[in-house]
Amino acid sequence: MPSGNWVCPVCKEKRDPTRHHVLPKRHFKKRSKDILKVCRRCHDKIEMNMPRKEQPAVFYYKVLTLFGIFLDSV
């Protein structure tokens, strides 16, 4: 059961939020400052589309557009 009235910006369902680092910490360490709140289910879907090998930073922002999330790119 989700707590509060928070709605995931991707799936539009009431779920508990989790943090998603736009620039994966596994590649960008301390430069990973942009954080997006999404539900765990959407977070896992986004992560499945993120490559395991480091890509240019702008690539990670482009992946989010596939999910309807538009942020200012670097």
C-alpha beads as a LAMMPS data file, in Angstrom:
LAMMPS data file: protein, C-alpha beads

74 atoms
73 bonds

1 atom types
1 bond types

-500.0 500.0 xlo xhi
-500.0 500.0 ylo yhi
-500.0 500.0 zlo zhi

Masses

1 110.0

Atoms # bond

1 1 1 0.000 0.000 0.000
2 1 1 1.547 3.333 -1.030
3 1 1 2.022 6.009 1.570
4 1 1 0.641 9.467 0.869
5 1 1 -0.782 10.781 -2.376
6 1 1 2.397 10.706 -4.458
7 1 1 1.812 9.657 -8.079
8 1 1 4.574 8.251 -10.283
9 1 1 5.228 10.654 -13.204
10 1 1 5.770 7.706 -15.575
11 1 1 2.934 5.228 -14.902
12 1 1 0.596 7.734 -13.181
13 1 1 -0.152 5.250 -10.368
14 1 1 0.000 5.803 -6.622
15 1 1 3.047 3.903 -5.448
16 1 1 5.887 4.536 -3.035
17 1 1 8.620 6.636 -4.697
18 1 1 12.239 5.639 -5.131
19 1 1 15.159 7.684 -6.407
20 1 1 16.635 7.223 -9.862
21 1 1 19.981 8.852 -10.653
22 1 1 19.764 10.124 -14.229
23 1 1 23.510 9.660 -14.644
24 1 1 24.127 6.192 -13.152
25 1 1 26.299 6.226 -10.039
26 1 1 28.088 3.126 -11.325
27 1 1 29.610 5.272 -14.102
28 1 1 29.504 8.878 -12.898
29 1 1 30.106 8.561 -9.135
30 1 1 29.897 12.047 -7.610
31 1 1 28.794 13.740 -10.821
32 1 1 25.451 11.948 -10.574
33 1 1 23.453 14.832 -9.076
34 1 1 20.213 14.800 -11.104
35 1 1 17.691 12.650 -9.291
36 1 1 14.247 11.659 -10.475
37 1 1 11.535 10.237 -8.219
38 1 1 9.685 7.308 -9.810
39 1 1 8.050 4.144 -8.474
40 1 1 10.151 0.982 -8.106
41 1 1 8.442 -0.695 -11.077
42 1 1 9.225 2.221 -13.411
43 1 1 12.728 2.539 -11.972
44 1 1 13.419 -1.091 -12.872
45 1 1 12.067 -0.595 -16.402
46 1 1 14.276 2.457 -16.889
47 1 1 17.317 0.607 -15.536
48 1 1 16.739 -2.275 -17.957
49 1 1 17.245 0.214 -20.808
50 1 1 20.411 1.716 -19.352
51 1 1 23.616 0.201 -20.732
52 1 1 26.101 -1.408 -18.371
53 1 1 28.967 0.320 -20.191
54 1 1 29.399 4.083 -19.753
55 1 1 27.869 6.259 -22.475
56 1 1 28.029 10.049 -22.984
57 1 1 25.923 11.838 -20.360
58 1 1 23.399 13.117 -22.904
59 1 1 22.535 9.494 -23.797
60 1 1 21.038 8.845 -20.352
61 1 1 18.748 11.849 -20.676
62 1 1 17.604 10.583 -24.078
63 1 1 16.672 7.200 -22.595
64 1 1 14.308 8.960 -20.188
65 1 1 12.462 10.564 -23.113
66 1 1 11.441 7.030 -24.129
67 1 1 9.450 6.985 -20.881
68 1 1 7.956 10.443 -21.412
69 1 1 10.358 12.104 -18.982
70 1 1 11.872 15.278 -20.356
71 1 1 14.664 16.922 -18.369
72 1 1 17.180 19.528 -19.433
73 1 1 20.194 17.657 -20.735
74 1 1 23.740 18.548 -19.789

Bonds

1 1 1 2
2 1 2 3
3 1 3 4
4 1 4 5
5 1 5 6
6 1 6 7
7 1 7 8
8 1 8 9
9 1 9 10
10 1 10 11
11 1 11 12
12 1 12 13
13 1 13 14
14 1 14 15
15 1 15 16
16 1 16 17
17 1 17 18
18 1 18 19
19 1 19 20
20 1 20 21
21 1 21 22
22 1 22 23
23 1 23 24
24 1 24 25
25 1 25 26
26 1 26 27
27 1 27 28
28 1 28 29
29 1 29 30
30 1 30 31
31 1 31 32
32 1 32 33
33 1 33 34
34 1 34 35
35 1 35 36
36 1 36 37
37 1 37 38
38 1 38 39
39 1 39 40
40 1 40 41
41 1 41 42
42 1 42 43
43 1 43 44
44 1 44 45
45 1 45 46
46 1 46 47
47 1 47 48
48 1 48 49
49 1 49 50
50 1 50 51
51 1 51 52
52 1 52 53
53 1 53 54
54 1 54 55
55 1 55 56
56 1 56 57
57 1 57 58
58 1 58 59
59 1 59 60
60 1 60 61
61 1 61 62
62 1 62 63
63 1 63 64
64 1 64 65
65 1 65 66
66 1 66 67
67 1 67 68
68 1 68 69
69 1 69 70
70 1 70 71
71 1 71 72
72 1 72 73
73 1 73 74
